[in-house]
Amino acid sequence: MPKLMKSAGITEGLKASNPMKWVGLMNTPKAQDKEINLSELIYV
């Protein structure tokens, strides 16, 4: 998850300065992380 956040430019500073934008940007890495985990655990 931290690698996905870093590649998307999501930081704790953004969370403090613009929480709504941070939440919107966090949806993508969360979905990517979920898909990666599902593919490794279930689909293999």
mmCIF entry with sequence, helices, sheets and N, C-alpha, C, O atoms, coordinates in Angstrom:
data_MODEL
# 
_entry.id   MODEL 
# 
_entity.id                         1 
_entity.type                       polymer 
_entity.pdbx_number_of_molecules   1 
# 
_entity_poly.entity_id                      1 
_entity_poly.type                           'polypeptide(L)' 
_entity_poly.nstd_linkage                   no 
_entity_poly.nstd_monomer                   no 
_entity_poly.pdbx_seq_one_letter_code       MPKLMKSAGITEGLKASNPMKWVGLMNTPKAQDKEINLSELIYV 
_entity_poly.pdbx_seq_one_letter_code_can   MPKLMKSAGITEGLKASNPMKWVGLMNTPKAQDKEINLSELIYV 
_entity_poly.pdbx_strand_id                 A 
# 
loop_
_entity_poly_seq.entity_id 
_entity_poly_seq.num 
_entity_poly_seq.mon_id 
_entity_poly_seq.hetero 
1 1  MET n 
1 2  PRO n 
1 3  LYS n 
1 4  LEU n 
1 5  MET n 
1 6  LYS n 
1 7  SER n 
1 8  ALA n 
1 9  GLY n 
1 10 ILE n 
1 11 THR n 
1 12 GLU n 
1 13 GLY n 
1 14 LEU n 
1 15 LYS n 
1 16 ALA n 
1 17 SER n 
1 18 ASN n 
1 19 PRO n 
1 20 MET n 
1 21 LYS n 
1 22 TRP n 
1 23 VAL n 
1 24 GLY n 
1 25 LEU n 
1 26 MET n 
1 27 ASN n 
1 28 THR n 
1 29 PRO n 
1 30 LYS n 
1 31 ALA n 
1 32 GLN n 
1 33 ASP n 
1 34 LYS n 
1 35 GLU n 
1 36 ILE n 
1 37 ASN n 
1 38 LEU n 
1 39 SER n 
1 40 GLU n 
1 41 LEU n 
1 42 ILE n 
1 43 TYR n 
1 44 VAL n 
# 
_struct_asym.id          A 
_struct_asym.entity_id   1 
# 
loop_
_struct_conf.conf_type_id 
_struct_conf.id 
_struct_conf.pdbx_PDB_helix_id 
_struct_conf.beg_label_comp_id 
_struct_conf.beg_label_asym_id 
_struct_conf.beg_label_seq_id 
_struct_conf.pdbx_beg_PDB_ins_code 
_struct_conf.end_label_comp_id 
_struct_conf.end_label_asym_id 
_struct_conf.end_label_seq_id 
_struct_conf.pdbx_end_PDB_ins_code 
_struct_conf.beg_auth_comp_id 
_struct_conf.beg_auth_asym_id 
_struct_conf.beg_auth_seq_id 
_struct_conf.end_auth_comp_id 
_struct_conf.end_auth_asym_id 
_struct_conf.end_auth_seq_id 
_struct_conf.pdbx_PDB_helix_class 
_struct_conf.details 
_struct_conf.pdbx_PDB_helix_length 
HELX_P HELX_P1 AA1 PRO A 2  ? ALA A 8  ? PRO A 2  ALA A 8  1 ? 7  
HELX_P HELX_P2 AA2 GLU A 12 ? SER A 17 ? GLU A 12 SER A 17 1 ? 6  
HELX_P HELX_P3 AA3 PRO A 19 ? LEU A 41 ? PRO A 19 LEU A 41 1 ? 23 
# 
_struct_conf_type.id          HELX_P 
_struct_conf_type.criteria    ? 
_struct_conf_type.reference   ? 
# 
loop_
_atom_site.group_PDB 
_atom_site.id 
_atom_site.type_symbol 
_atom_site.label_atom_id 
_atom_site.label_alt_id 
_atom_site.label_comp_id 
_atom_site.label_asym_id 
_atom_site.label_entity_id 
_atom_site.label_seq_id 
_atom_site.pdbx_PDB_ins_code 
_atom_site.Cartn_x 
_atom_site.Cartn_y 
_atom_site.Cartn_z 
_atom_site.occupancy 
_atom_site.B_iso_or_equiv 
_atom_site.pdbx_formal_charge 
_atom_site.auth_seq_id 
_atom_site.auth_comp_id 
_atom_site.auth_asym_id 
_atom_site.auth_atom_id 
_atom_site.pdbx_PDB_model_num 
ATOM 1   N N  . MET A 1 1  ? 0.809   -1.189  0.000   1.00 0.00 ? 1  MET A N  1 
ATOM 2   C CA . MET A 1 1  ? 0.000   0.000   0.000   1.00 0.00 ? 1  MET A CA 1 
ATOM 3   C C  . MET A 1 1  ? 0.863   1.269   0.000   1.00 0.00 ? 1  MET A C  1 
ATOM 4   O O  . MET A 1 1  ? 0.555   2.199   -0.745  1.00 0.00 ? 1  MET A O  1 
ATOM 5   N N  . PRO A 1 2  ? 1.927   1.342   0.803   1.00 0.00 ? 2  PRO A N  1 
ATOM 6   C CA . PRO A 1 2  ? 2.750   2.556   0.772   1.00 0.00 ? 2  PRO A CA 1 
ATOM 7   C C  . PRO A 1 2  ? 3.355   2.845   -0.601  1.00 0.00 ? 2  PRO A C  1 
ATOM 8   O O  . PRO A 1 2  ? 3.461   4.006   -0.995  1.00 0.00 ? 2  PRO A O  1 
ATOM 9   N N  . LYS A 1 3  ? 3.750   1.807   -1.328  1.00 0.00 ? 3  LYS A N  1 
ATOM 10  C CA . LYS A 1 3  ? 4.303   2.028   -2.667  1.00 0.00 ? 3  LYS A CA 1 
ATOM 11  C C  . LYS A 1 3  ? 3.244   2.608   -3.596  1.00 0.00 ? 3  LYS A C  1 
ATOM 12  O O  . LYS A 1 3  ? 3.532   3.504   -4.389  1.00 0.00 ? 3  LYS A O  1 
ATOM 13  N N  . LEU A 1 4  ? 2.034   2.105   -3.500  1.00 0.00 ? 4  LEU A N  1 
ATOM 14  C CA . LEU A 1 4  ? 0.945   2.613   -4.342  1.00 0.00 ? 4  LEU A CA 1 
ATOM 15  C C  . LEU A 1 4  ? 0.624   4.060   -3.990  1.00 0.00 ? 4  LEU A C  1 
ATOM 16  O O  . LEU A 1 4  ? 0.362   4.877   -4.873  1.00 0.00 ? 4  LEU A O  1 
ATOM 17  N N  . MET A 1 5  ? 0.645   4.374   -2.703  1.00 0.00 ? 5  MET A N  1 
ATOM 18  C CA . MET A 1 5  ? 0.372   5.746   -2.278  1.00 0.00 ? 5  MET A CA 1 
ATOM 19  C C  . MET A 1 5  ? 1.460   6.689   -2.778  1.00 0.00 ? 5  MET A C  1 
ATOM 20  O O  . MET A 1 5  ? 1.167   7.788   -3.248  1.00 0.00 ? 5  MET A O  1 
ATOM 21  N N  . LYS A 1 6  ? 2.717   6.256   -2.674  1.00 0.00 ? 6  LYS A N  1 
ATOM 22  C CA . LYS A 1 6  ? 3.825   7.096   -3.105  1.00 0.00 ? 6  LYS A CA 1 
ATOM 23  C C  . LYS A 1 6  ? 3.766   7.354   -4.605  1.00 0.00 ? 6  LYS A C  1 
ATOM 24  O O  . LYS A 1 6  ? 4.012   8.473   -5.056  1.00 0.00 ? 6  LYS A O  1 
ATOM 25  N N  . SER A 1 7  ? 3.440   6.318   -5.379  1.00 0.00 ? 7  SER A N  1 
ATOM 26  C CA . SER A 1 7  ? 3.376   6.497   -6.828  1.00 0.00 ? 7  SER A CA 1 
ATOM 27  C C  . SER A 1 7  ? 2.224   7.415   -7.241  1.00 0.00 ? 7  SER A C  1 
ATOM 28  O O  . SER A 1 7  ? 2.286   8.053   -8.292  1.00 0.00 ? 7  SER A O  1 
ATOM 29  N N  . ALA A 1 8  ? 1.178   7.482   -6.422  1.00 0.00 ? 8  ALA A N  1 
ATOM 30  C CA . ALA A 1 8  ? 0.043   8.356   -6.725  1.00 0.00 ? 8  ALA A CA 1 
ATOM 31  C C  . ALA A 1 8  ? 0.227   9.757   -6.156  1.00 0.00 ? 8  ALA A C  1 
ATOM 32  O O  . ALA A 1 8  ? -0.589  10.641  -6.417  1.00 0.00 ? 8  ALA A O  1 
ATOM 33  N N  . GLY A 1 9  ? 1.292   9.972   -5.380  1.00 0.00 ? 9  GLY A N  1 
ATOM 34  C CA . GLY A 1 9  ? 1.552   11.294  -4.811  1.00 0.00 ? 9  GLY A CA 1 
ATOM 35  C C  . GLY A 1 9  ? 0.693   11.605  -3.596  1.00 0.00 ? 9  GLY A C  1 
ATOM 36  O O  . GLY A 1 9  ? 0.428   12.770  -3.302  1.00 0.00 ? 9  GLY A O  1 
ATOM 37  N N  . ILE A 1 10 ? 0.260   10.574  -2.895  1.00 0.00 ? 10 ILE A N  1 
ATOM 38  C CA . ILE A 1 10 ? -0.583  10.751  -1.714  1.00 0.00 ? 10 ILE A CA 1 
ATOM 39  C C  . ILE A 1 10 ? 0.319   10.808  -0.488  1.00 0.00 ? 10 ILE A C  1 
ATOM 40  O O  . ILE A 1 10 ? 1.073   9.873   -0.219  1.00 0.00 ? 10 ILE A O  1 
ATOM 41  N N  . THR A 1 11 ? 0.237   11.918  0.260   1.00 0.00 ? 11 THR A N  1 
ATOM 42  C CA . THR A 1 11 ? 1.102   12.117  1.418   1.00 0.00 ? 11 THR A CA 1 
ATOM 43  C C  . THR A 1 11 ? 0.276   12.482  2.643   1.00 0.00 ? 11 THR A C  1 
ATOM 44  O O  . THR A 1 11 ? -0.908  12.802  2.541   1.00 0.00 ? 11 THR A O  1 
ATOM 45  N N  . GLU A 1 12 ? 0.923   12.429  3.798   1.00 0.00 ? 12 GLU A N  1 
ATOM 46  C CA . GLU A 1 12 ? 0.261   12.851  5.031   1.00 0.00 ? 12 GLU A CA 1 
ATOM 47  C C  . GLU A 1 12 ? 0.017   14.361  5.017   1.00 0.00 ? 12 GLU A C  1 
ATOM 48  O O  . GLU A 1 12 ? -0.939  14.852  5.617   1.00 0.00 ? 12 GLU A O  1 
ATOM 49  N N  . GLY A 1 13 ? 0.893   15.089  4.325   1.00 0.00 ? 13 GLY A N  1 
ATOM 50  C CA . GLY A 1 13 ? 0.698   16.531  4.198   1.00 0.00 ? 13 GLY A CA 1 
ATOM 51  C C  . GLY A 1 13 ? -0.585  16.850  3.445   1.00 0.00 ? 13 GLY A C  1 
ATOM 52  O O  . GLY A 1 13 ? -1.309  17.778  3.803   1.00 0.00 ? 13 GLY A O  1 
ATOM 53  N N  . LEU A 1 14 ? -0.860  16.079  2.404   1.00 0.00 ? 14 LEU A N  1 
ATOM 54  C CA . LEU A 1 14 ? -2.099  16.261  1.660   1.00 0.00 ? 14 LEU A CA 1 
ATOM 55  C C  . LEU A 1 14 ? -3.294  15.933  2.540   1.00 0.00 ? 14 LEU A C  1 
ATOM 56  O O  . LEU A 1 14 ? -4.326  16.600  2.472   1.00 0.00 ? 14 LEU A O  1 
ATOM 57  N N  . LYS A 1 15 ? -3.153  14.910  3.363   1.00 0.00 ? 15 LYS A N  1 
ATOM 58  C CA . LYS A 1 15 ? -4.237  14.528  4.273   1.00 0.00 ? 15 LYS A CA 1 
ATOM 59  C C  . LYS A 1 15 ? -4.558  15.672  5.228   1.00 0.00 ? 15 LYS A C  1 
ATOM 60  O O  . LYS A 1 15 ? -5.724  15.927  5.529   1.00 0.00 ? 15 LYS A O  1 
ATOM 61  N N  . ALA A 1 16 ? -3.529  16.355  5.699   1.00 0.00 ? 16 ALA A N  1 
ATOM 62  C CA . ALA A 1 16 ? -3.728  17.455  6.631   1.00 0.00 ? 16 ALA A CA 1 
ATOM 63  C C  . ALA A 1 16 ? -4.278  18.703  5.942   1.00 0.00 ? 16 ALA A C  1 
ATOM 64  O O  . ALA A 1 16 ? -5.112  19.412  6.505   1.00 0.00 ? 16 ALA A O  1 
ATOM 65  N N  . SER A 1 17 ? -3.808  18.967  4.722   1.00 0.00 ? 17 SER A N  1 
ATOM 66  C CA . SER A 1 17 ? -4.202  20.208  4.061   1.00 0.00 ? 17 SER A CA 1 
ATOM 67  C C  . SER A 1 17 ? -5.503  20.101  3.281   1.00 0.00 ? 17 SER A C  1 
ATOM 68  O O  . SER A 1 17 ? -6.243  21.080  3.187   1.00 0.00 ? 17 SER A O  1 
ATOM 69  N N  . ASN A 1 18 ? -5.797  18.925  2.717   1.00 0.00 ? 18 ASN A N  1 
ATOM 70  C CA . ASN A 1 18 ? -6.997  18.776  1.906   1.00 0.00 ? 18 ASN A CA 1 
ATOM 71  C C  . ASN A 1 18 ? -7.561  17.361  2.083   1.00 0.00 ? 18 ASN A C  1 
ATOM 72  O O  . ASN A 1 18 ? -7.348  16.501  1.229   1.00 0.00 ? 18 ASN A O  1 
ATOM 73  N N  . PRO A 1 19 ? -8.280  17.117  3.190   1.00 0.00 ? 19 PRO A N  1 
ATOM 74  C CA . PRO A 1 19 ? -8.735  15.759  3.494   1.00 0.00 ? 19 PRO A CA 1 
ATOM 75  C C  . PRO A 1 19 ? -9.678  15.163  2.439   1.00 0.00 ? 19 PRO A C  1 
ATOM 76  O O  . PRO A 1 19 ? -9.630  13.958  2.193   1.00 0.00 ? 19 PRO A O  1 
ATOM 77  N N  . MET A 1 20 ? -10.514 15.964  1.826   1.00 0.00 ? 20 MET A N  1 
ATOM 78  C CA . MET A 1 20 ? -11.453 15.434  0.836   1.00 0.00 ? 20 MET A CA 1 
ATOM 79  C C  . MET A 1 20 ? -10.722 14.941  -0.413  1.00 0.00 ? 20 MET A C  1 
ATOM 80  O O  . MET A 1 20 ? -11.078 13.903  -0.970  1.00 0.00 ? 20 MET A O  1 
ATOM 81  N N  . LYS A 1 21 ? -9.718  15.668  -0.846  1.00 0.00 ? 21 LYS A N  1 
ATOM 82  C CA . LYS A 1 21 ? -8.924  15.244  -1.993  1.00 0.00 ? 21 LYS A CA 1 
ATOM 83  C C  . LYS A 1 21 ? -8.153  13.972  -1.648  1.00 0.00 ? 21 LYS A C  1 
ATOM 84  O O  . LYS A 1 21 ? -8.038  13.067  -2.474  1.00 0.00 ? 21 LYS A O  1 
ATOM 85  N N  . TRP A 1 22 ? -7.624  13.909  -0.420  1.00 0.00 ? 22 TRP A N  1 
ATOM 86  C CA . TRP A 1 22 ? -6.881  12.746  0.033   1.00 0.00 ? 22 TRP A CA 1 
ATOM 87  C C  . TRP A 1 22 ? -7.759  11.496  -0.009  1.00 0.00 ? 22 TRP A C  1 
ATOM 88  O O  . TRP A 1 22 ? -7.326  10.447  -0.486  1.00 0.00 ? 22 TRP A O  1 
ATOM 89  N N  . VAL A 1 23 ? -8.987  11.607  0.489   1.00 0.00 ? 23 VAL A N  1 
ATOM 90  C CA . VAL A 1 23 ? -9.907  10.471  0.482   1.00 0.00 ? 23 VAL A CA 1 
ATOM 91  C C  . VAL A 1 23 ? -10.195 10.029  -0.949  1.00 0.00 ? 23 VAL A C  1 
ATOM 92  O O  . VAL A 1 23 ? -10.201 8.833   -1.242  1.00 0.00 ? 23 VAL A O  1 
ATOM 93  N N  . GLY A 1 24 ? -10.432 10.979  -1.830  1.00 0.00 ? 24 GLY A N  1 
ATOM 94  C CA . GLY A 1 24 ? -10.693 10.644  -3.226  1.00 0.00 ? 24 GLY A CA 1 
ATOM 95  C C  . GLY A 1 24 ? -9.519  9.938   -3.881  1.00 0.00 ? 24 GLY A C  1 
ATOM 96  O O  . GLY A 1 24 ? -9.707  8.978   -4.627  1.00 0.00 ? 24 GLY A O  1 
ATOM 97  N N  . LEU A 1 25 ? -8.321  10.403  -3.609  1.00 0.00 ? 25 LEU A N  1 
ATOM 98  C CA . LEU A 1 25 ? -7.132  9.786   -4.185  1.00 0.00 ? 25 LEU A CA 1 
ATOM 99  C C  . LEU A 1 25 ? -6.834  8.419   -3.566  1.00 0.00 ? 25 LEU A C  1 
ATOM 100 O O  . LEU A 1 25 ? -6.246  7.559   -4.223  1.00 0.00 ? 25 LEU A O  1 
ATOM 101 N N  . MET A 1 26 ? -7.230  8.211   -2.315  1.00 0.00 ? 26 MET A N  1 
ATOM 102 C CA . MET A 1 26 ? -6.962  6.940   -1.637  1.00 0.00 ? 26 MET A CA 1 
ATOM 103 C C  . MET A 1 26 ? -7.798  5.794   -2.195  1.00 0.00 ? 26 MET A C  1 
ATOM 104 O O  . MET A 1 26 ? -7.432  4.632   -2.018  1.00 0.00 ? 26 MET A O  1 
ATOM 105 N N  . ASN A 1 27 ? -8.898  6.086   -2.857  1.00 0.00 ? 27 ASN A N  1 
ATOM 106 C CA . ASN A 1 27 ? -9.754  5.026   -3.379  1.00 0.00 ? 27 ASN A CA 1 
ATOM 107 C C  . ASN A 1 27 ? -9.034  4.171   -4.412  1.00 0.00 ? 27 ASN A C  1 
ATOM 108 O O  . ASN A 1 27 ? -9.225  2.955   -4.442  1.00 0.00 ? 27 ASN A O  1 
ATOM 109 N N  . THR A 1 28 ? -8.223  4.772   -5.246  1.00 0.00 ? 28 THR A N  1 
ATOM 110 C CA . THR A 1 28 ? -7.524  4.021   -6.293  1.00 0.00 ? 28 THR A CA 1 
ATOM 111 C C  . THR A 1 28 ? -6.499  3.040   -5.716  1.00 0.00 ? 28 THR A C  1 
ATOM 112 O O  . THR A 1 28 ? -6.540  1.862   -6.069  1.00 0.00 ? 28 THR A O  1 
ATOM 113 N N  . PRO A 1 29 ? -5.580  3.476   -4.843  1.00 0.00 ? 29 PRO A N  1 
ATOM 114 C CA . PRO A 1 29 ? -4.624  2.502   -4.285  1.00 0.00 ? 29 PRO A CA 1 
ATOM 115 C C  . PRO A 1 29 ? -5.303  1.394   -3.481  1.00 0.00 ? 29 PRO A C  1 
ATOM 116 O O  . PRO A 1 29 ? -4.839  0.254   -3.482  1.00 0.00 ? 29 PRO A O  1 
ATOM 117 N N  . LYS A 1 30 ? -6.398  1.725   -2.794  1.00 0.00 ? 30 LYS A N  1 
ATOM 118 C CA . LYS A 1 30 ? -7.109  0.687   -2.039  1.00 0.00 ? 30 LYS A CA 1 
ATOM 119 C C  . LYS A 1 30 ? -7.666  -0.367  -2.980  1.00 0.00 ? 30 LYS A C  1 
ATOM 120 O O  . LYS A 1 30 ? -7.562  -1.563  -2.707  1.00 0.00 ? 30 LYS A O  1 
ATOM 121 N N  . ALA A 1 31 ? -8.255  0.066   -4.082  1.00 0.00 ? 31 ALA A N  1 
ATOM 122 C CA . ALA A 1 31 ? -8.811  -0.882  -5.052  1.00 0.00 ? 31 ALA A CA 1 
ATOM 123 C C  . ALA A 1 31 ? -7.693  -1.710  -5.695  1.00 0.00 ? 31 ALA A C  1 
ATOM 124 O O  . ALA A 1 31 ? -7.854  -2.913  -5.903  1.00 0.00 ? 31 ALA A O  1 
ATOM 125 N N  . GLN A 1 32 ? -6.568  -1.075  -6.006  1.00 0.00 ? 32 GLN A N  1 
ATOM 126 C CA . GLN A 1 32 ? -5.441  -1.790  -6.595  1.00 0.00 ? 32 GLN A CA 1 
ATOM 127 C C  . GLN A 1 32 ? -4.897  -2.828  -5.611  1.00 0.00 ? 32 GLN A C  1 
ATOM 128 O O  . GLN A 1 32 ? -4.599  -3.959  -5.996  1.00 0.00 ? 32 GLN A O  1 
ATOM 129 N N  . ASP A 1 33 ? -4.770  -2.443  -4.358  1.00 0.00 ? 33 ASP A N  1 
ATOM 130 C CA . ASP A 1 33 ? -4.271  -3.355  -3.334  1.00 0.00 ? 33 ASP A CA 1 
ATOM 131 C C  . ASP A 1 33 ? -5.204  -4.545  -3.181  1.00 0.00 ? 33 ASP A C  1 
ATOM 132 O O  . ASP A 1 33 ? -4.745  -5.683  -3.078  1.00 0.00 ? 33 ASP A O  1 
ATOM 133 N N  . LYS A 1 34 ? -6.487  -4.301  -3.164  1.00 0.00 ? 34 LYS A N  1 
ATOM 134 C CA . LYS A 1 34 ? -7.467  -5.381  -3.046  1.00 0.00 ? 34 LYS A CA 1 
ATOM 135 C C  . LYS A 1 34 ? -7.366  -6.339  -4.235  1.00 0.00 ? 34 LYS A C  1 
ATOM 136 O O  . LYS A 1 34 ? -7.405  -7.557  -4.058  1.00 0.00 ? 34 LYS A O  1 
ATOM 137 N N  . GLU A 1 35 ? -7.238  -5.796  -5.430  1.00 0.00 ? 35 GLU A N  1 
ATOM 138 C CA . GLU A 1 35 ? -7.145  -6.628  -6.625  1.00 0.00 ? 35 GLU A CA 1 
ATOM 139 C C  . GLU A 1 35 ? -5.871  -7.468  -6.616  1.00 0.00 ? 35 GLU A C  1 
ATOM 140 O O  . GLU A 1 35 ? -5.899  -8.638  -6.999  1.00 0.00 ? 35 GLU A O  1 
ATOM 141 N N  . ILE A 1 36 ? -4.773  -6.890  -6.188  1.00 0.00 ? 36 ILE A N  1 
ATOM 142 C CA . ILE A 1 36 ? -3.509  -7.618  -6.099  1.00 0.00 ? 36 ILE A CA 1 
ATOM 143 C C  . ILE A 1 36 ? -3.637  -8.764  -5.104  1.00 0.00 ? 36 ILE A C  1 
ATOM 144 O O  . ILE A 1 36 ? -3.229  -9.889  -5.395  1.00 0.00 ? 36 ILE A O  1 
ATOM 145 N N  . ASN A 1 37 ? -4.198  -8.487  -3.938  1.00 0.00 ? 37 ASN A N  1 
ATOM 146 C CA . ASN A 1 37 ? -4.353  -9.533  -2.920  1.00 0.00 ? 37 ASN A CA 1 
ATOM 147 C C  . ASN A 1 37 ? -5.279  -10.641 -3.398  1.00 0.00 ? 37 ASN A C  1 
ATOM 148 O O  . ASN A 1 37 ? -4.991  -11.820 -3.190  1.00 0.00 ? 37 ASN A O  1 
ATOM 149 N N  . LEU A 1 38 ? -6.371  -10.283 -4.029  1.00 0.00 ? 38 LEU A N  1 
ATOM 150 C CA . LEU A 1 38 ? -7.287  -11.301 -4.524  1.00 0.00 ? 38 LEU A CA 1 
ATOM 151 C C  . LEU A 1 38 ? -6.623  -12.164 -5.590  1.00 0.00 ? 38 LEU A C  1 
ATOM 152 O O  . LEU A 1 38 ? -6.798  -13.382 -5.602  1.00 0.00 ? 38 LEU A O  1 
ATOM 153 N N  . SER A 1 39 ? -5.873  -11.546 -6.471  1.00 0.00 ? 39 SER A N  1 
ATOM 154 C CA . SER A 1 39 ? -5.236  -12.314 -7.525  1.00 0.00 ? 39 SER A CA 1 
ATOM 155 C C  . SER A 1 39 ? -4.171  -13.262 -6.957  1.00 0.00 ? 39 SER A C  1 
ATOM 156 O O  . SER A 1 39 ? -3.976  -14.356 -7.486  1.00 0.00 ? 39 SER A O  1 
ATOM 157 N N  . GLU A 1 40 ? -3.492  -12.856 -5.903  1.00 0.00 ? 40 GLU A N  1 
ATOM 158 C CA . GLU A 1 40 ? -2.475  -13.714 -5.302  1.00 0.00 ? 40 GLU A CA 1 
ATOM 159 C C  . GLU A 1 40 ? -3.076  -14.821 -4.443  1.00 0.00 ? 40 GLU A C  1 
ATOM 160 O O  . GLU A 1 40 ? -2.537  -15.927 -4.398  1.00 0.00 ? 40 GLU A O  1 
ATOM 161 N N  . LEU A 1 41 ? -4.175  -14.543 -3.769  1.00 0.00 ? 41 LEU A N  1 
ATOM 162 C CA . LEU A 1 41 ? -4.734  -15.512 -2.831  1.00 0.00 ? 41 LEU A CA 1 
ATOM 163 C C  . LEU A 1 41 ? -5.771  -16.437 -3.465  1.00 0.00 ? 41 LEU A C  1 
ATOM 164 O O  . LEU A 1 41 ? -5.807  -17.627 -3.155  1.00 0.00 ? 41 LEU A O  1 
ATOM 165 N N  . ILE A 1 42 ? -6.601  -15.908 -4.336  1.00 0.00 ? 42 ILE A N  1 
ATOM 166 C CA . ILE A 1 42 ? -7.732  -16.681 -4.832  1.00 0.00 ? 42 ILE A CA 1 
ATOM 167 C C  . ILE A 1 42 ? -7.498  -17.208 -6.234  1.00 0.00 ? 42 ILE A C  1 
ATOM 168 O O  . ILE A 1 42 ? -7.739  -18.384 -6.509  1.00 0.00 ? 42 ILE A O  1 
ATOM 169 N N  . TYR A 1 43 ? -7.035  -16.353 -7.110  1.00 0.00 ? 43 TYR A N  1 
ATOM 170 C CA . TYR A 1 43 ? -6.977  -16.710 -8.503  1.00 0.00 ? 43 TYR A CA 1 
ATOM 171 C C  . TYR A 1 43 ? -5.773  -17.572 -8.892  1.00 0.00 ? 43 TYR A C  1 
ATOM 172 O O  . TYR A 1 43 ? -5.706  -18.073 -10.014 1.00 0.00 ? 43 TYR A O  1 
ATOM 173 N N  . VAL A 1 44 ? -4.838  -17.743 -7.982  1.00 0.00 ? 44 VAL A N  1 
ATOM 174 C CA . VAL A 1 44 ? -3.636  -18.534 -8.312  1.00 0.00 ? 44 VAL A CA 1 
ATOM 175 C C  . VAL A 1 44 ? -3.837  -19.981 -7.999  1.00 0.00 ? 44 VAL A C  1 
ATOM 176 O O  . VAL A 1 44 ? -2.934  -20.790 -8.212  1.00 0.00 ? 44 VAL A O  1 
# 
